[in-house]
Amino acid sequence: MSDMANTNCRHFSGYKPCNKSEQCDQTCAHFDTPKTSILLVHLGALGAVVRTTSLLKAIKRKYPGAMITWVTDAPAHHLLKNHPGIDRVLTTSESDLLQLGALEFEVALVIDKSLKACGVLRRTTVDQVLGFVANPLNGAILPATPAAEELWQLGLDNHQKFFVNKKPETQLMVEALELGPYQRDPYWLPLTSQEEGQRLARRQEWLGTKSFIIGLNTGCSNVIAHKKLTVDYHRLLIEQLLKTYPEARIVLLGGPEDTQRNRDIAAGLSVIDTPTQSGLRDGLVSVAACDLVITGDSLGMHMAISQSKQVIAWFGPTCAHEIDLYGRGAAILTKSPCSPCWKRTCEKSIMCYDQVSLEEIVHAVESCRTNSLSGGLTALHSAVETLSRDLA
């Protein structure tokens, strides 16, 4: 190492080698001086955090060479670890907020409309805030700039949110944060090389003699618990899928809260009940091993979108138009006349999840499978062309 290390490099910590080069100066091939310090505050929910990865490319376009620090709530930080587009991931734990206090930022992008997210700003120094701020007198959440007023107003007006707005949340965020013209950037949540190996091994194990894999994401968070179908409905759906697509392997996906539920769903049926307590990244690998995923509006849906899967998503209490499937899949809407409502509890005798068409879901699998095969052939053709150019 040279006598004086170049301390302006993105990878320099000051207390240990970065392990990218033995020469810590501008001759290093990995030397990179950050141009702008960006603080991104998005604490939750988990699915929304996955969706927010779609902003990273837009941030880098507007702020070339930006050094990005993302503050989120645990356990969302596990989803973001080792991300190639994020320089530092911190949680709202006191030890992480102490680290935040040692940093200064030119721009803060606050996505959550919450006092907690706005309070994160008080633990550091920021020159400019985009997105949302809090009125220090009464704690009311306000748009930081006029650009955020549309997204802010949608939270205050159910009619506008449910029936007038047609923009996906990804577009609303880009506009609210003043990240330039909306370019419909996809979610950006790549697997590591080790996880990619696990995905391939898992896929091969599950596939066996079958020709494609249907992932059935059975759960959701408890915030709006009726975004998930009943155990009996899932069993009926599985029976119909097995009858209609005997060449398909069906795997159950979910988190720790779905463990017993998935066992009940799987009982006596020819399905694979995947591990549900191995962590968020392991769940992401399982989703990535599938060809298409059937799901409610949940973390599993956002994971499937992030892995460019074909997605059949059903919607009851939430708004289908806020979710961009990027042309890969279908949105199945409940027939319930009171949908959407965004209510956390409901006392109706016939719930919105009882009014989701099983036939529509089963029929959508065929078109999704066709699109998946077509997309796979296109990707293979592109890879062959790239390899041919490289060899030439």
C-alpha positions in Angstrom: 0.0 0.0 0.0 1.2 3.5 -0.7 2.3 5.9 2.1 -0.8 7.9 1.9 -4.1 6.2 1.1 -6.7 8.1 -1.0 -9.4 8.7 1.5 -11.9 10.0 -1.0 -12.7 6.6 -2.5 -16.1 5.1 -2.1 -14.7 1.9 -0.8 -12.3 3.4 1.8 -13.3 2.9 5.4 -10.2 4.0 7.3 -10.0 1.0 9.6 -9.5 -2.0 7.3 -8.5 -2.8 3.7 -11.4 -2.8 1.2 -10.0 -6.0 -0.3 -10.4 -4.8 -3.8 -6.8 -3.8 -4.4 -3.4 -3.7 -2.6 -2.8 -0.3 -4.0 -5.0 2.3 -2.2 -4.6 5.3 -4.6 -5.9 6.5 -8.0 -4.1 3.7 -9.8 -6.6 1.2 -8.3 -9.1 0.0 -10.9 -11.8 0.3 -8.3 -11.1 3.8 -7.3 -14.3 5.8 -7.3 -14.9 9.2 -5.7 -18.6 9.8 -4.8 -20.1 13.0 -6.3 -23.3 13.4 -4.2 -24.3 12.0 -0.8 -27.9 10.7 -0.8 -30.0 9.5 2.1 -32.9 7.3 1.2 -35.4 6.8 4.0 -37.9 4.0 3.5 -38.7 2.0 6.6 -41.4 -0.4 5.5 -43.5 -2.4 4.8 -41.3 -5.2 3.4 -43.0 -5.4 0.0 -42.9 -1.6 -0.4 -39.2 -1.7 0.3 -38.7 -4.2 -2.5 -40.7 -2.0 -4.8 -38.6 1.1 -3.9 -35.5 -0.6 -5.4 -37.0 0.5 -8.7 -35.9 4.1 -7.7 -32.2 3.3 -7.6 -31.6 3.6 -11.3 -33.5 6.9 -11.5 -31.5 8.2 -8.5 -28.2 7.3 -10.2 -29.4 9.0 -13.4 -30.2 12.3 -11.6 -27.2 12.1 -9.3 -24.3 10.4 -11.2 -21.7 9.0 -8.9 -24.0 9.3 -5.9 -23.2 7.5 -2.6 -26.5 6.1 -1.4 -27.2 5.3 2.3 -30.6 3.6 2.8 -32.2 3.6 6.3 -35.0 1.0 6.8 -36.6 -1.0 9.6 -35.3 -4.4 10.5 -35.7 -7.0 9.0 -35.9 -5.2 5.6 -32.2 -4.6 5.8 -31.6 -8.3 5.0 -33.3 -7.8 1.7 -31.0 -4.9 0.8 -27.6 -6.3 2.0 -24.9 -6.7 -0.7 -26.9 -4.7 -3.1 -24.6 -3.3 -5.9 -26.5 0.0 -6.1 -26.5 0.8 -2.3 -23.4 1.8 -0.5 -24.6 1.6 3.1 -27.7 0.0 4.7 -28.7 1.1 8.2 -31.7 0.3 10.4 -33.5 2.4 12.9 -31.7 0.7 15.8 -29.9 3.1 18.1 -26.5 1.8 17.2 -27.2 2.4 13.5 -28.6 5.8 14.1 -25.4 6.7 16.0 -23.6 5.8 12.7 -26.0 8.0 10.8 -25.1 10.9 13.1 -21.5 10.8 11.9 -22.7 11.5 8.3 -23.9 14.5 6.3 -26.0 14.4 3.2 -26.7 16.8 0.3 -30.1 15.2 -0.4 -32.6 13.1 1.6 -35.4 11.2 -0.1 -38.1 10.5 2.4 -40.7 8.0 1.0 -42.6 7.1 4.1 -45.4 9.3 5.3 -44.6 8.8 8.9 -43.2 10.6 11.9 -40.7 7.9 12.4 -39.2 8.4 8.9 -39.2 12.1 9.3 -37.5 11.7 12.7 -34.6 9.9 11.1 -33.6 13.2 9.5 -33.1 14.7 13.0 -30.3 12.2 13.6 -28.2 13.6 10.8 -27.5 16.7 8.7 -29.3 17.2 5.4 -29.1 20.1 2.9 -32.3 19.3 0.9 -35.3 17.1 1.6 -37.5 15.7 -1.1 -40.6 13.6 -0.5 -42.2 14.2 2.9 -41.5 16.1 6.1 -43.3 16.6 9.4 -44.8 19.7 10.9 -42.8 20.0 14.2 -45.8 21.6 16.0 -48.5 18.9 15.5 -46.6 16.1 13.8 -48.7 16.3 10.6 -47.0 14.8 7.5 -46.5 17.3 4.7 -45.1 17.3 1.2 -41.5 18.6 1.3 -41.9 20.2 -2.1 -44.9 20.8 -4.5 -43.8 17.7 -6.5 -44.9 15.4 -3.7 -48.4 17.0 -3.4 -50.1 14.5 -5.7 -48.8 11.4 -3.8 -49.7 13.2 -0.5 -53.2 14.0 -1.6 -53.9 10.4 -2.6 -53.4 9.4 1.0 -56.1 11.9 2.0 -58.8 11.3 -0.6 -60.1 7.7 -1.0 -62.1 8.5 -4.1 -59.0 10.0 -5.8 -56.9 7.0 -4.7 -59.3 4.2 -5.5 -61.0 5.5 -8.7 -59.3 8.5 -10.3 -55.6 7.8 -10.0 -54.2 5.5 -12.7 -50.5 5.8 -12.0 -48.6 3.0 -10.4 -46.9 3.7 -7.1 -43.5 3.5 -8.8 -44.3 6.4 -11.0 -45.8 8.4 -8.2 -42.6 8.0 -6.2 -40.3 9.1 -9.0 -42.4 12.2 -9.5 -42.7 13.0 -5.8 -39.0 12.7 -5.4 -38.2 14.8 -8.5 -36.1 12.1 -10.0 -36.6 13.2 -13.6 -39.0 11.8 -16.3 -40.5 8.5 -15.4 -38.8 5.7 -17.4 -40.6 2.7 -15.8 -37.5 1.3 -14.3 -37.9 -2.3 -13.1 -37.4 -3.4 -9.5 -33.6 -3.9 -8.8 -33.1 -6.7 -6.3 -30.5 -9.1 -7.8 -29.4 -12.4 -6.3 -25.8 -12.9 -5.3 -23.7 -15.4 -7.3 -24.1 -17.9 -4.4 -27.9 -17.4 -4.3 -28.0 -17.9 -8.1 -26.4 -21.2 -7.6 -29.0 -22.1 -4.9 -31.8 -21.0 -7.2 -30.6 -23.3 -10.0 -30.1 -26.3 -7.6 -33.5 -25.7 -6.0 -35.2 -25.4 -9.4 -33.7 -28.6 -10.6 -34.7 -30.4 -7.4 -38.3 -29.2 -7.5 -38.8 -29.6 -11.3 -38.0 -33.3 -11.5 -39.9 -34.7 -14.5 -42.2 -31.7 -14.7 -41.8 -28.9 -17.3 -42.5 -25.7 -15.3 -43.0 -24.5 -11.7 -45.9 -22.6 -10.3 -45.2 -20.9 -7.0 -48.3 -20.4 -4.8 -47.6 -17.5 -2.3 -50.1 -18.2 0.4 -49.7 -15.4 2.9 -49.3 -11.7 3.6 -48.6 -9.5 6.6 -51.1 -9.1 9.4 -51.6 -5.4 8.6 -54.4 -6.3 6.1 -54.8 -10.0 6.9 -57.6 -10.5 4.4 -55.2 -10.0 1.4 -54.8 -13.8 1.5 -57.1 -16.5 0.3 -58.5 -19.1 2.7 -56.9 -22.5 3.2 -59.9 -24.2 1.5 -59.7 -21.9 -1.5 -56.0 -22.6 -1.9 -56.7 -26.4 -1.8 -59.4 -26.0 -4.5 -57.0 -23.9 -6.6 -54.3 -26.5 -6.3 -56.6 -29.3 -7.2 -57.8 -27.4 -10.3 -54.2 -26.5 -11.3 -53.0 -30.1 -11.0 -56.0 -31.3 -13.1 -55.5 -28.6 -15.8 -51.7 -28.6 -15.9 -50.4 -32.1 -15.0 -47.0 -31.1 -16.3 -46.6 -28.4 -13.6 -44.9 -28.6 -10.3 -46.6 -26.6 -7.6 -44.7 -25.2 -4.6 -46.0 -23.4 -1.6 -44.2 -20.1 -0.7 -44.5 -18.0 2.5 -42.9 -16.7 5.6 -42.7 -17.9 9.2 -46.3 -16.9 9.9 -47.4 -19.2 7.1 -45.7 -22.4 8.3 -48.7 -24.2 9.8 -51.1 -22.7 7.3 -49.0 -24.1 4.4 -49.0 -27.5 6.1 -52.8 -27.4 6.2 -53.0 -26.4 2.6 -50.5 -29.1 1.5 -52.1 -32.0 3.4 -52.8 -34.9 1.0 -52.0 -32.9 -2.1 -49.1 -33.3 -4.6 -47.3 -30.1 -3.8 -43.9 -29.1 -2.4 -44.1 -27.3 1.0 -41.0 -25.1 0.9 -39.1 -23.9 4.0 -40.7 -20.8 5.5 -38.3 -20.0 8.3 -35.0 -19.7 6.6 -35.0 -15.9 6.2 -36.1 -13.3 3.6 -33.2 -13.8 1.2 -33.8 -17.6 1.2 -37.5 -16.9 0.4 -36.4 -14.6 -2.5 -34.3 -17.6 -3.8 -37.4 -19.8 -3.7 -39.5 -17.2 -5.6 -36.7 -16.9 -8.2 -36.7 -20.7 -8.7 -40.3 -20.6 -10.0 -41.6 -19.8 -13.5 -44.7 -18.0 -12.4 -46.1 -17.0 -9.0 -49.8 -16.8 -7.9 -50.2 -14.4 -5.1 -52.1 -11.7 -3.3 -50.9 -8.2 -2.9 -47.9 -9.0 -0.6 -44.2 -9.2 -0.1 -44.2 -12.4 -2.2 -45.8 -10.5 -5.1 -43.1 -7.8 -5.0 -40.4 -10.5 -4.7 -41.8 -12.2 -7.8 -41.9 -8.9 -9.7 -38.3 -8.2 -8.7 -37.2 -11.5 -10.1 -39.0 -10.8 -13.4 -41.4 -13.8 -12.9 -44.7 -14.1 -14.5 -47.2 -13.0 -11.8 -50.8 -13.7 -11.3 -51.9 -11.3 -8.6 -55.4 -11.1 -7.1 -56.6 -7.9 -5.5 -59.4 -7.3 -3.0 -58.9 -4.6 -0.4 -56.0 -2.9 -2.2 -55.6 -1.1 -5.6 -54.5 -3.1 -8.6 -53.6 0.0 -10.6 -50.9 0.9 -8.1 -49.0 -2.2 -8.9 -46.9 -2.5 -12.1 -46.5 -6.1 -13.3 -44.3 -4.8 -16.2 -46.3 -6.7 -18.7 -45.5 -10.0 -17.1 -48.7 -11.5 -15.8 -52.3 -10.7 -14.9 -54.2 -8.8 -12.2 -57.3 -10.7 -11.0 -59.8 -8.4 -9.3 -62.3 -9.5 -6.7 -66.0 -9.2 -7.7 -66.7 -7.6 -4.4 -68.6 -4.3 -5.0 -66.8 -2.6 -2.0 -63.3 -3.2 -3.4 -60.9 -1.5 -3.0 -61.2 -0.3 0.6 -57.8 -0.6 2.3 -59.6 -1.5 5.5 -57.6 -3.4 8.1 -60.6 -5.2 9.4 -63.9 -6.3 7.9 -67.1 -7.9 9.3 -68.8 -8.8 6.1 -70.2 -12.3 5.9 -68.9 -12.7 2.3 -65.3 -11.4 2.1 -63.6 -10.0 -1.0 -61.3 -13.1 -1.1 -64.4 -15.3 -1.4 -65.2 -13.4 -4.6 -62.0 -14.1 -6.5 -62.6 -16.2 -9.7 -60.7 -19.5 -9.5 -61.4 -20.0 -13.2 -59.7 -16.6 -14.0 -56.6 -17.6 -12.1 -56.4 -21.0 -13.7 -56.9 -19.6 -17.2 -54.3 -16.9 -16.7 -51.7 -19.6 -16.0 -51.7 -20.7 -19.7 -51.0 -17.2 -21.0 -48.4 -16.6 -18.4 -46.7 -19.9 -19.2 -46.7 -19.0 -22.9 -45.2 -15.6 -22.1 -42.6 -17.2 -19.8 -41.5 -19.6 -22.5 -41.3 -16.8 -25.1 -39.3 -14.6 -22.7 -36.9 -17.4 -22.0 -36.3 -18.0 -25.7 -35.7 -14.3 -26.2 -33.2 -14.2 -23.3 -31.4 -17.3 -24.6 -31.2 -15.8 -28.1 -29.8 -12.5 -26.7 -27.2 -14.5 -24.6 -26.1 -16.5 -27.7 -25.8 -13.2 -29.7 -23.7 -11.7 -26.9 -21.5 -14.8 -26.7 -21.0 -14.8 -30.4 -19.9 -11.1 -30.4 -17.5 -11.8 -27.6 -15.9 -14.8 -29.3 -15.6 -12.7 -32.5 
